[in-house]
């Protein structure tokens, strides 16, 4: 609870200042609505926002899961040989540097409007940190432990499963944490271009439509929801890595 | 057990071994002493098969079982102590390992902490776990590269005493690299002093002390004499 105190107080002060400034300076509500207005609007639109959060959450989670599986596998494959790494790593880097907004229309062409294109967008944005996390983790295994496995005639599979992957666990978890936040960004941006407007629209669609209608209060509500979504996915990864690492990893040890 | 003939090995930063001959028979406890970076660890890695010589011949009776103890414990932090000690057996695909793991832990006086993780142990306990891991497959040959260098003096002396007992009880052959002349004297049946690079043998003599050694041994005149001889040899090697 002690750790929660300062950020909560800071948030309250921030909200209060925002409220006072917005009202005191008579800022137009379509420009910057005070938090109380945002809260009221978000509450009124709660069904829409909750549905949108679930829609975006689903695609973000799918994209993230795909990143986890593909990213770790790709990291393992690239770590098997320096030649492979040198050949393919620059292209993995491309995934990191390509602006997602620029290739989102391509995704629509390939996957059609809808959740598949949005998931692909979430995946593309979030896979790279998982690859780098896995690769650097696998590359920094204690050489003496490698010697130990050599000495006892370990097979390559056992070396990977019993030595390299556990060694890399912390680094992989760090990559996954970064990826979790990026997957939500990728999903929302993907929805701007490829989201369904009918049915149960995602947060990206809510953002766009409330922007067009100058419903800035609802827009803020959607932004808040996507932030919560990112935090939720981030915590999901955190809980899993903590459960695995807490017993033995220095950085994750339970305080006593 | 070990026969090195004319062994040569160089690295990018220079020649480490240039035609070294060394023979270690079964049942010996040989300590290698010499200045830092003179090639003691290189020698040990060649014997272990972790490195290849550029020239000469390295013959080791590997089939009788060989184990290696590193400068630090190097346990797998995600495995418990038991899991770490079981590793060599599990890597060999053996089943029903717990009786042997238990026996190895008892041999190093670690019974009762098998369920703990390495991070929960002291440095001395971690090193004992590392020795248990080395002994669990009942090797005949044990190679140790400054295993106790990072420990405090008292812990080190206790572990030396434990190791000496294990050597006698389990009929081991040990090659032991150390910086400590007193430790070499206490443990060994024979001490080999190496010169600075490229390493050559400047002194190779049996340690004339009784087989049963304990804390009292360190205070005897014989112990002081052997140690003094070794210091003289080491100074000659550095000159």
Interface residues (C-beta under 8 A of the other chain):
Chain A: X142 X144 X145 X147 X148 X149 X150 X151 X152 X153 X154 X158 X162 X163 X166 X169 X247 X248 X249 X250 X253
Chain B: X48 X49 X50 X66 X67 X68 X70 X72 X74 X76 X77 X78 X87 X88 X91 X92 X117 X118 X119
